[in-house]
Amino acid sequence: MRNSLGVRTESTGWRDSWISDKHRSWGYDVPATDIDFMLLEYDRMTPITLIEHKTIGCWKQFGRETVLRWHAPVATLADMAGLPSYLCLYEKDPAAFYVLATNERGELLPGRNGCFGKEMIPMTEKQYVAFLYHLRNRPLPSVLVDELENAPIERHMDSLTVQQGQVPLPIDEEQVMEEVE
């Protein structure tokens, strides 16, 4: 649904609708983006990367192009700050993370098979936390090694289709798509 100026109105109820509706009423010439859950990762008080987290359902519902368009200002902000930028899609149960570098600095950081590049990388919780420690040039503490969930995404590894810019889908694709609808 759109307001009288043609700007989309709040449709999900996930945000504070008053400020969202108020800002949208001001028109297209004052664009803004809602950042779902952006974290400025830092080490010793020095910023090291920007990571925006979104549920995997958001990607499935709105699609790759829309989600990346929404994320573009975050990647631009990271570029302006000289930081790598990532979009991290996540599933809660079982915990799984799908990480995509969204600027050149992020693409150049070491990932699987060399550098991240433009590939969406599926990670278990343990792999994702190890990645966060790696960004800080620190090893994953041994106390976390046994605590963190590692098996769930590995169960799905053979069935994941990872192509450039596409999110891998869980084994039962039809069930997931029904849940989104």
C-alpha positions in Angstrom: 0.0 0.0 0.0 1.2 3.5 -0.8 0.5 6.9 0.8 -0.7 10.0 -1.2 2.8 10.7 -2.3 3.2 7.2 -3.7 5.6 6.1 -0.9 5.1 2.6 0.6 3.4 2.6 4.0 4.6 0.4 6.8 3.4 -3.1 6.0 4.9 -5.5 8.5 4.5 -3.9 11.9 8.2 -4.8 12.7 9.2 -1.2 13.1 7.8 1.6 15.2 5.0 2.5 12.8 4.5 6.1 14.0 8.0 7.3 13.0 8.0 5.0 10.0 4.7 6.4 8.7 5.7 10.0 9.6 9.0 9.8 7.7 7.3 8.2 4.7 4.8 11.0 4.7 7.6 13.5 4.0 8.0 12.0 0.4 10.6 10.5 -1.9 13.1 13.4 -1.5 14.1 12.4 2.0 14.8 8.6 1.5 15.9 6.5 4.5 16.4 2.8 5.0 15.4 0.7 8.0 18.4 -1.2 9.3 17.1 -4.4 10.7 19.9 -5.4 13.1 23.2 -3.7 12.2 26.2 -4.3 14.3 29.4 -2.3 14.2 31.9 -5.0 15.1 35.0 -3.5 16.9 38.1 -4.6 18.6 40.0 -2.6 21.3 37.6 0.4 20.6 38.5 0.3 16.8 35.7 -0.4 14.3 36.5 -3.4 12.1 33.3 -4.1 10.1 29.6 -3.4 9.6 27.3 -6.4 9.5 23.6 -6.1 8.9 21.6 -9.1 10.1 18.3 -10.1 8.5 16.2 -13.2 8.8 16.4 -15.7 6.0 12.6 -15.2 5.6 13.2 -11.6 4.6 15.4 -12.7 1.7 12.9 -15.3 0.6 9.9 -13.0 0.9 11.3 -9.9 -0.8 14.1 -11.4 -3.0 17.8 -10.9 -3.6 17.6 -7.6 -5.5 15.2 -5.9 -3.1 17.2 -6.9 0.0 20.5 -5.9 -1.5 19.0 -2.5 -2.5 17.8 -2.0 1.0 21.3 -2.9 2.3 23.2 -0.6 -0.2 23.3 2.4 2.1 25.0 0.3 4.8 27.6 -0.9 2.3 28.2 2.7 1.2 28.5 3.8 4.8 31.1 1.1 5.4 33.0 2.3 2.2 33.0 5.8 3.6 34.4 4.5 6.9 37.0 2.3 5.2 35.4 -0.9 6.6 34.3 -4.2 5.2 30.5 -4.7 4.9 28.5 -7.9 5.2 24.9 -8.9 5.0 24.2 -11.9 7.3 21.0 -13.9 6.9 20.2 -16.1 9.7 17.9 -18.9 10.8 17.1 -19.4 14.5 16.4 -23.1 14.9 18.7 -24.7 14.2 21.1 -21.7 14.2 22.5 -21.1 10.7 24.1 -18.1 9.1 24.6 -17.1 5.4 27.2 -14.4 5.0 27.6 -12.2 1.9 30.3 -9.6 1.5 28.7 -6.4 0.2 31.7 -4.2 -0.6 35.2 -4.7 -2.0 36.9 -4.7 1.4 34.6 -7.5 2.6 35.2 -9.5 -0.6 38.9 -9.3 0.0 38.9 -10.7 3.5 39.9 -14.3 3.8 37.0 -16.7 3.5 36.5 -20.2 2.3 38.7 -21.1 -0.7 40.7 -17.9 -0.4 38.8 -14.6 -0.2 35.1 -14.1 0.3 34.5 -12.8 -3.2 30.8 -12.4 -4.2 29.7 -15.8 -2.9 27.1 -16.3 -0.1 28.8 -18.5 2.4 26.7 -20.8 4.7 28.1 -21.1 8.2 27.2 -23.0 11.3 27.0 -21.1 14.6 30.5 -22.2 15.4 31.8 -21.1 12.0 30.1 -17.7 12.2 31.5 -17.0 15.7 35.0 -18.2 14.5 34.6 -15.7 11.6 33.9 -12.9 14.1 37.0 -13.8 16.0 39.0 -14.1 12.8 37.9 -10.5 11.9 39.7 -9.5 15.1 42.8 -11.7 14.4 41.9 -13.8 17.4 41.4 -17.5 17.8 38.1 -18.9 18.8 38.4 -19.5 22.6 38.5 -23.2 23.5 35.6 -22.7 26.0 33.4 -21.8 23.0 34.5 -24.6 20.8 32.4 -27.3 22.4 29.5 -25.0 23.4 28.6 -23.7 20.0 26.2 -25.4 17.7 28.0 -27.0 14.8 26.0 -29.9 13.4 22.7 -28.4 12.0 24.0 -26.7 8.8 26.5 -29.6 8.2 23.4 -31.9 7.9 22.3 -29.7 5.0 25.6 -29.1 3.3 25.0 -31.7 0.5 21.6 -30.3 -0.3 22.6 -26.6 -0.3 22.8 -24.9 -3.7 25.2 -22.0 -3.3 25.4 -19.8 -6.4 26.8 -16.3 -6.6 24.4 -14.0 -4.9 21.8 -16.6 -4.0 20.9 -17.9 -0.6 21.1 -21.7 -0.1 17.7 -23.2 0.8 17.1 -25.9 3.4 16.4 -29.4 2.4 12.6 -29.1 2.4 12.2 -26.1 0.1 8.4 -26.5 -0.3 7.8 -26.4 3.4 10.0 -23.3 3.8 8.2 -21.5 1.1 4.8 -22.4 2.6 6.0 -20.9 5.9 7.0 -17.7 4.2 3.5 -17.4 2.5 
